[in-house]
């Protein structure tokens, strides 16, 4: 008798009742055509100590084809919430992580599991294309600044490090004493890159599943140039902090390369192409972030709560 695969869909949420409702509704529509249907549970961890997500979970619970577990993690930050969700999930075969501002396509879990089976993968990631709810300038859409469907072939990728917005993790590969999302990065972001980079260095097999799509709603507060530049700066800070954590070496060359490349492109972009101009400014912001992350002894916590 073949054992049934078990999957816990782990959701960390913070004061996004409408987003959580859309996500849960999309999870209820999951279908399985590439292999046997797994045992599924949904684990929702509310990062609001007041339990603001409870009403959404209880209202939608009767519609769910699978058990839904709800818990509160009062310590603020994405890392404590995600760690709590994975602990609450118990001894399942896989954790499937998705954010509370996303909606899973009907074959999301099925495609992630297919890729895991076919490639004996320890981590499987899928695309997170943007879904705009307000009008956005054509060049912001065309530039792919908010994410796009990657043109990555399905299969194993040795150098690809996924994020947690759309990822499947094989539980057996994790060391429960070591492998968790760092709370040091719980407010800044980068906790996923740090963990998955460490797993990759340990030999994790990482696969891409192009049909396992999770659409991300872009909030109006983020659909602008200021937010994109701020995110680029934060990315530079986080990248350097992770490099220092992993190999303890500062990489001035990378920061200077970003600064020089951005400075060289900026004049042409400002005159000819807004997409090129923004990419140049982002490159400069990343380079400055790298310098801050490498040389500020007290690195500021650039606040990032659940994708905001």
N, C-alpha and C positions, 0 to 999 in steps of 0.2 A: 504494500500500500504506500503510495507516494504522499509524503507529508505536505500539508497545505502551507504555502508561504504566508507569513503574517507581516502586516505593514501598519505602522502607526503614522498617521498624518499629523504632524506637529505644527501647531499654529500659536505663535506668540502675538498677543494683540494689546493695543493701548488706545482706548477712547476712539475707536473707529467703528461704531455700531453698524453703519450702513455698509462699509467695506467688509466687515466680518460677515454680515448677512449675505452679501453677494458671493463671498468666497465659499461659505458653507453650502449655499444653493448649488454652486458649481461642483462641489465635491459630491453632493448627493446624486449628480447625474453621471458619475463615472461608469464606464462600460469596459468590459474585458473581452477582447477578441483574439489576442495574440497568444494567450495561454490560459491556464485555469484561473478562475477568480480567486484572489487571495482572501484571507481573513483581514478585514480592515477595521481599525478603530480610529476615531478622530480625537485628538487631545488638544484642548484649547486652554492656554494659560494666559490669564488676565494680568497684565502688569499694572493695573490700577487697583490700589489697595481697597478702594471703595466697591470693587466688583461690578463696574459699569457694564461689562460684557455679559453678565449672567442672564439678563433679560433676553438678549438675542439668542443665546444658546438654548434656554428653556423654551422659548417660543418656537424655535425651529426643530427642536429635538424630535417631535413626533414625525417629522418629514424625513428623518435620516434613515437610510437603509442599514446603518451600522451604529454601534455604540458611540456615544460622545461623552468624553470625560472632561470635566471642567475643574480648574484649580486657579488659585490666586497666588501670584508671586509678588509680594509687596515691595521687594527691593527693586528700585527703578533701574532699567537698563535692559537692552536686548539680550545680553549674555545670560544674566540670571533667569530671564523668562524662557529662553530656548533650552537652557540646561534643565530647568524644572520640567519642561514639556517632555524632554527625552527621558528623564527619571520616571515621570509619571507613566510613560508608555509601557514600561516593564520589559520583559524578555521577548521582544518581537524580533523578526529577522531583519527588518529594514525600518529606518526612519525616513519619512518623506517630509521635507521642510518646504513651507510656502508661506508667503507674507500675507498680512491682513488687508493689503490694498491690491491684491491680485485675484484673478479668477482662473481656475484650471479648465483646460479644454476637456471634453468628455473622455478622451483616451489618455489623460495625463499619467495616472498611476500605472496603467497598462503599458504605456510606452517606456516609462522608466524601468519597470520590471523586465520588459523584453530586452532592453539594452543590458541590464545587469546579468540576465541569463546568457545572452549570446556572447558577451565579452568577458564574463566572469569578473565583472567590475565591482570595485569597492565603493566608488562614488560615481553617480550618474547625474549629469546636469542637462537642462533643457533651456530653450529660449524664453526670454521675458520681454516681449515687444510692448511698446507703450500704448496706452489707450487714453486719448485726450478727451477731457470733458468740457473744455472751453476752447475757443478759437486760439490757434497758435500760428505765428508767422511761418510762412511756407518754408523758409530756409532753416528754421529750427527743426521742423519735421524732416526735411530732406537731408539735413546734416547728420541725422542719427544720434543726436546728443543725448536723448533720453533712453537709449537702448534700441536695438533693432533685432530682427531675426538674423542671427549669425549665419554666414555661409560656411559653416563648418561641416564636413562630412561626418556622418554617423560613424561611431567606432571609438577606439581607444586613442587618447591624446596624452603623450607623456608630459608635455609642458603646460597643459591647460589647468588652471585652478578655478573652480566654480565658486559662485556665491550661494548664499542660503535662500535666495528668493525662489529657487526651483532646483532642488537637489534631492537625490536619494542616497542614503548612507547605509552601507551594510554593517549592521551592529557588531557582527563577529570580528570585524577588523579593528574596532575601537578598543583601546585599553581603558576600562572604566576608571582607573586610578589617575589617568593622565589626560585623556582625550576629552576635553570639554571646551566650551567657548570661554575665552579669557574675559574675566570681569574688568580687567584693566582697560579693555577696549569696548566696554559695554555701552558707553555714551558717545564715543567718537566714531564707531564703525571700524571695520577691519578685523573684527573677531573671527569672521568666517575665513578670510584670506590667511590669517595666522594659523588657524587649526588645519585647514585643508593643505596649506603649504607644508606643514609639519607631517601630515599624513602622506603627502606625495613623496617627501624625502625618505619616508619609511618604506616606500614601495607600493603605495596604494595604486590600484589600477583605476584610471579615471576615464569615463566614457561620455560621449555626447549623444543625446537623443533628440534629434531635430523636430520630431513630431510631438514631443512632450511639452506643449506650449502652456505658459502661464502668463496671461495678459495683465500688465501692471497699469492701474489707473494713475495718471499723472495729475496730482492736485494742482489747482490754479496757482497756489503759492510757490510752486516749483517750476512752472512753465515760463521761465524768464531767464534772461542773460545773467542777472546778478546771482541767482541760485546756482546756475551752472558753473560760474567762475568760483564761487565759494566752495562748491563741491570739489572742483579741481584742486584748489588749495588744500582742502582737507585730505584729499587723496594723496597728495604729495607728503603731507605730514605722516599719514598712516603708513604709506609705503616704506618710508625711512624707519619709522618705529618698528615695523615688522622685520625689516632687514637687520636692524640692530639686535632685535630679539633672537633672530635665527642664527646669525653668523658674527654679530658683534663688530661689524666693519662699517664705517661711514663711507659713503660713495659720493664724494664731491663731484666726480666726473658726470654722474647721471644728472645731478641738479643743474650743473652748468650747461650740459647738453640741452636740457629742456629750455633753459633760459635763452641760450643763443639761438636755438631753432625757432622759438617763438618770436624773438626780436627780429630775426631775419624775415619771417613771413608776415609780420604784422603790417608793415607799410603797404605791401601788395594787397593784402586782404582788405584793409581799410579803403583802398582805392577801387578794387575790382570785385571783391567777393565777400559778402558777410559771413559765409560759412568758413572760409579760410581765415577771416579776421578773428572770429570767435575761437577757432582752434588754436590760433597763435596766442591769444590771450590766455586760454586754458593752459597751454604749454608753459607760459611764463608763470602762471599761478601754481602749477604743479612743481616747477623748479623752486619757487620761493617756499612752498610747503615743505619740500625736501630739506631745504636749508634750515628751516625752523625745527623740523622733526629731528634733525641730526645734531643741532647745536644748542637748542634751548634745554637747560637742565631740568626744567619743570614744564613738560610739554602740555599745553592747554588741552582740555577735553572738549573738542568741537562737538557740540551736542547733536546727537542723532538718535532719536527715539523711533524705532520701528519704521525705518525708511523715510523719515521726514527730513 
